[in-house]
Amino acid sequence: MKEIRHIFFDIGGVLGSNGWDHEQRERAVARFKLSSEDFEWRHKEVVAEWEEGRITIDEYLEIAVFHTPRTFTRDEFIQFMYAQSVPDEATIAIARHLSRQSGYTLMTLNNEAEELNNHRIEKFGISQIFDAFLSSCWLGVRKPIRRFYTRGLGIAQAEAATSLFIDDRPQNLISAGALGMNLIQFKSAAQLRSDLERFLNLEIPGA
């Protein structure tokens, strides 16, 4: 194995909670008394466009939620969406430690709509850890499509063989692995620390 030079982290499910996945949407259904079936159908109709940066959060909500009069405001719903994001401090501490080591370039590779992405970067306090945020909203394509990874590698000017990709979902690792990237499936901060120490031959302090 070649020496690792670039380390790519997923955000949702690794550096923190998911942003607007099924568990967050289920909470929204309960909190705002939405029709689960109708909301999910409408969400799936436009989520790709939203996460690939082709529509705004207002356009997404107009279709998914505010297609009919509601007893709550758009701002209330958006604030609820933002509130679902919770950082994983143990994993962020690992990334912060790596960012202080010479020889590694750290970036993210994640599927996220622009508004949530910007909010989560700020809330998680990771803007000073990563050199770039390669997100679907700016790449114009989502994982696990192979073009997502080739664009990310191209922007980073990284070789697949010297890159390490960390994601919690197996389906997102398959295409990256097919390109020759090194992989870690995230399950916990402790497991990630152990796997990184093996890959990098580097001691990483625990919590």
C-alpha positions as CSV (number, residue, x, y, z in Angstrom):
1,M,0.0,0.0,0.0
2,K,1.3,3.5,-0.9
3,E,1.7,6.1,1.8
4,I,-1.6,7.9,2.5
5,R,-1.5,11.6,1.6
6,H,-5.2,12.6,1.3
7,I,-7.8,11.6,3.9
8,F,-11.5,12.2,3.0
9,F,-14.2,12.1,5.7
10,D,-17.9,11.8,5.3
11,I,-19.8,14.2,7.5
12,G,-23.2,12.7,8.3
13,G,-22.8,9.5,10.3
14,V,-19.1,10.1,10.9
15,L,-18.3,13.6,12.1
16,G,-21.8,14.0,13.4
17,S,-25.4,13.0,13.0
18,N,-27.1,12.8,9.6
19,G,-28.5,16.1,8.4
20,W,-31.9,15.3,6.9
21,D,-32.1,11.5,6.7
22,H,-35.0,9.3,7.4
23,E,-34.7,9.5,11.2
24,Q,-34.7,13.3,11.1
25,R,-37.6,13.4,8.7
26,E,-39.5,11.0,11.0
27,R,-39.1,13.5,13.8
28,A,-40.4,16.3,11.6
29,V,-43.4,14.2,10.8
30,A,-44.2,13.8,14.5
31,R,-43.3,17.3,15.5
32,F,-45.3,19.0,12.7
33,K,-48.0,16.4,12.3
34,L,-47.3,15.7,8.6
35,S,-48.6,12.9,6.5
36,S,-45.6,10.6,6.5
37,E,-46.5,9.0,3.2
38,D,-47.1,12.3,1.4
39,F,-44.1,13.9,2.8
40,E,-41.8,11.1,1.9
41,W,-43.1,10.9,-1.6
42,R,-42.6,14.6,-2.1
43,H,-39.2,14.5,-0.5
44,K,-38.0,11.8,-2.8
45,E,-39.2,13.7,-5.8
46,V,-36.8,16.6,-5.2
47,V,-34.1,15.6,-2.8
48,A,-31.6,14.8,-5.6
49,E,-32.0,18.3,-7.1
50,W,-31.6,19.9,-3.6
51,E,-28.5,17.9,-2.6
52,E,-26.9,18.5,-6.0
53,G,-27.4,22.2,-5.7
54,R,-30.0,22.6,-8.4
55,I,-32.7,24.0,-6.1
56,T,-32.7,26.0,-2.9
57,I,-34.1,25.0,0.5
58,D,-37.1,27.3,-0.1
59,E,-37.9,25.4,-3.4
60,Y,-37.4,22.1,-1.6
61,L,-39.8,23.1,1.2
62,E,-42.3,24.6,-1.3
63,I,-42.7,21.1,-2.8
64,A,-42.1,18.8,0.2
65,V,-44.0,20.7,2.9
66,F,-45.6,24.1,2.0
67,H,-47.6,22.9,-0.9
68,T,-50.6,23.5,1.4
69,P,-51.3,26.0,4.2
70,R,-49.7,25.0,7.5
71,T,-50.1,26.0,11.1
72,F,-46.3,26.6,11.4
73,T,-43.9,28.9,9.5
74,R,-41.2,28.1,7.1
75,D,-38.6,29.5,9.5
76,E,-39.9,27.3,12.3
77,F,-39.5,24.2,10.1
78,I,-36.0,25.3,8.9
79,Q,-34.8,25.9,12.5
80,F,-36.1,22.4,13.3
81,M,-34.1,21.0,10.4
82,Y,-30.9,22.7,11.6
83,A,-31.5,21.5,15.2
84,Q,-31.2,17.9,14.2
85,S,-27.5,18.2,13.5
86,V,-25.3,17.0,16.5
87,P,-21.5,16.8,16.2
88,D,-19.6,13.7,17.2
89,E,-16.9,15.3,19.3
90,A,-14.8,12.2,19.6
91,T,-14.5,11.7,15.8
92,I,-14.0,15.5,15.3
93,A,-11.1,15.3,17.8
94,I,-9.5,12.5,15.7
95,A,-9.8,14.7,12.6
96,R,-8.4,17.7,14.4
97,H,-5.4,15.6,15.5
98,L,-4.7,14.5,12.0
99,S,-5.0,18.0,10.7
100,R,-2.1,19.0,12.9
101,Q,0.2,16.3,11.5
102,S,2.4,17.2,8.6
103,G,1.9,15.4,5.3
104,Y,-1.8,14.9,5.3
105,T,-4.5,16.8,3.4
106,L,-7.9,16.5,5.0
107,M,-11.1,17.1,3.0
108,T,-14.7,16.0,3.3
109,L,-16.7,14.0,0.7
110,N,-20.4,14.2,1.6
111,N,-23.9,14.3,0.2
112,E,-25.6,17.5,1.5
113,A,-27.7,20.4,0.5
114,E,-25.9,23.7,0.6
115,E,-27.9,25.3,3.4
116,L,-27.5,22.3,5.7
117,N,-23.9,21.9,4.7
118,N,-22.9,25.4,5.6
119,H,-24.8,25.2,8.9
120,R,-23.2,21.9,9.9
121,I,-19.7,23.1,9.0
122,E,-20.2,26.0,11.4
123,K,-22.0,24.1,14.1
124,F,-19.5,21.3,14.2
125,G,-16.6,23.8,14.2
126,I,-14.7,22.0,11.4
127,S,-13.8,24.8,9.1
128,Q,-10.3,25.0,10.5
129,I,-9.8,21.2,10.3
130,F,-10.4,20.5,6.7
131,D,-8.7,22.0,3.7
132,A,-11.9,21.8,1.5
133,F,-15.5,20.6,1.7
134,L,-16.2,18.5,-1.4
135,S,-20.0,18.3,-1.1
136,S,-22.6,17.1,-3.6
137,C,-24.2,20.6,-3.6
138,W,-21.0,21.9,-5.1
139,L,-19.9,18.9,-7.1
140,G,-23.3,18.6,-8.8
141,V,-23.5,14.8,-8.2
142,R,-24.1,12.5,-5.2
143,K,-22.5,9.4,-3.8
144,P,-22.4,6.6,-4.7
145,I,-22.2,7.7,-8.3
146,R,-18.6,7.1,-9.4
147,R,-18.3,10.6,-11.0
148,F,-18.7,12.0,-7.5
149,Y,-15.4,10.4,-6.4
150,T,-13.5,11.2,-9.6
151,R,-14.5,14.8,-9.4
152,G,-13.4,14.9,-5.7
153,L,-10.1,13.3,-6.5
154,G,-9.6,15.7,-9.4
155,I,-10.3,18.8,-7.4
156,A,-8.0,17.5,-4.6
157,Q,-5.3,16.6,-7.2
158,A,-5.1,13.3,-5.3
159,E,-4.3,9.8,-6.4
160,A,-6.8,7.1,-5.5
161,A,-4.0,4.8,-4.3
162,T,-2.7,7.4,-1.8
163,S,-6.2,8.5,-0.6
164,L,-8.2,7.2,2.3
165,F,-12.0,7.5,2.4
166,I,-14.0,7.2,5.6
167,D,-17.8,6.6,5.4
168,D,-20.4,4.9,7.5
169,R,-22.4,3.4,4.6
170,P,-21.0,0.4,2.7
171,Q,-22.8,1.5,-0.5
172,N,-20.8,4.7,-0.5
173,L,-17.5,2.8,-0.2
174,I,-18.0,0.5,-3.1
175,S,-17.4,3.0,-5.9
176,A,-14.5,4.6,-4.1
177,G,-12.9,1.2,-3.7
178,A,-13.4,0.4,-7.4
179,L,-11.3,3.5,-8.2
180,G,-8.5,2.2,-5.9
181,M,-9.1,4.4,-2.9
182,N,-8.3,2.9,0.6
183,L,-11.4,2.6,2.7
184,I,-12.6,2.6,6.3
185,Q,-16.2,1.9,7.2
186,F,-16.9,4.0,10.2
187,K,-18.7,2.4,13.2
188,S,-17.4,4.3,16.2
189,A,-14.7,6.8,17.1
190,A,-12.7,4.1,18.9
191,Q,-12.8,1.8,15.9
192,L,-11.9,4.6,13.6
193,R,-8.9,5.5,15.7
194,S,-7.7,1.9,15.7
195,D,-8.1,1.6,11.9
196,L,-6.4,5.0,11.3
197,E,-3.4,4.0,13.4
198,R,-3.0,0.9,11.4
199,F,-3.3,2.7,8.0
200,L,-1.1,5.6,9.0
201,N,1.4,4.0,11.4
202,L,0.5,6.9,13.7
203,E,-0.5,7.0,17.4
204,I,-3.8,9.0,17.9
205,P,-4.7,10.0,21.4
206,G,-8.0,8.8,22.8
207,A,-10.7,10.8,24.5
